[in-house]
Each structure stands twice: as structure tokens, then as C-alpha cells.
Amino acid sequence: NVMPKIEVSSITVGQLAVNCWFLINEDTKEALVFDPGDQADKIVQYASEQGVKITAALLTHGHIDHMGGADALRNLTGAKVYALREEEDLLLDAKQNLSVYIARKVVTFAPDEFVHDGQELELAGVKLEVFHTPGHTPGGASYYCAEAGCVFSGDTLFQGSVGRTDFPGGSMSAIVRSVKEKLFLLPDDTRVCPGHGDETSIGYEKKYNPFV
């Protein structure tokens, strides 16, 4: 069983500068997209520049700046969109997902498939493990790709920080537990691909993150 050749890169989308991550299987020329927050046309354009087809999109959580482009991306590419089951209520509530405040309009979104904590997915020929990492939102998810040595942490873990917990359903104690009991169990050299800002590593955050 030969591991696929995987490339990980990102583009920034939307007014809140969300990292939209691409996990590209170079062998099959398929791509997974994490957090298509806005500008679906820009996301599709980037995929075509890389010569890859977007086959699935995964949401780390349901805030408007992370899922605002998911519907358009689905329509443009036919990609299935995945989210954690515990995030369903927030995705379908324009106040909880902040769209009425940030986008000044009602945006709700129903994913094609719901995933659960500990689930192993195989998409685009790549294996992913799903972690339920609540705290920023009740149904926050992080996606770990052992083959690529990276974790897509959404707004749970940032370089030197953690996500805000003052939004509906947020909890500081929950986010600290998510980081300590889930993400910090990953290998130290795991690359952390967050929802905003610069990437980091699990080892670096274990040493220097002041929140945990």
C-alpha cells in the first residue's frame, strides 16, 4: 500500500482572511478543500491552476467566514461537503453562525454528510481522522492526515493562541480540553494548519502556547 504523494497549501478568502486549505493528492490530481469560507470562484480558479479537481470539502466549523462559500463551491464542482454532526444546529441558524452579523444576511448551510469523533474518512485517496474539538463552537472539528503529517485545526488552535470562546456555544474550558486531550496527542512534528494566521506545529504549541 503505497502512500500517495500529498501537497498541502492554502489561499486566503473573504473579509476575515480565512485560510482555505487544499490537500492535494498528486497521484490522482484530486483535491480536498477545508473551510471554503467565501469566494468559491477563487477556490475553483486555484484548483484549476494546480491542475486538480476538487472532490470534497470539509468544514472545521459552521461560522459564516468558514462555510460562506460552501454552497457555491458545491454547485460549481459537485464536491460533497462534510461537517461534524454536532455542528448541524449552528449551520442552520443564521444568528449562531454569525451570518446576520458579519455578512448582514441570513446564510444557512446543510452539508451532504455528517461525520463524528474518531471517524476515519478516505477521500480523494487520502485518509483523514476526524476529531471533535469543541470550544470555539459546539461542533468544531479538526481533521488529521497522518500521511501528510498535518492537522487542519480550524479556529481551535492557532499559532500561540486558541479560538475565541465568546460566541454562542463557546467555552474556554472546552477549547483547552480539546487542545490538550485531542490535538496535543498528535506527534510533535505535526504541521498545524489553522483557520486564520500562520501555520505552526504541535511541538511548538505544547511548549509555547500560553492558553494551554
Secondary structure, 3 states (H helix, E strand, C coil): CCCCCEEEEEEEECCCCEEEEEEEECCCCEEEEECCCCCHHHHHHHHHHHCCEEEEEECCCCCHHHHCCHHHHHHHHCCEEEEEHHHHHHHCCCCCCCHHHHCCCCCCCCCCEEECCCCEEEECCEEEEEEECCCCCCCCEEEEECCCCEEEEECCEECCEECCCCCCCCCHHHHHHHHHHCHHHCCCCCEEEECCCCCEEHHHHHHHCCCC
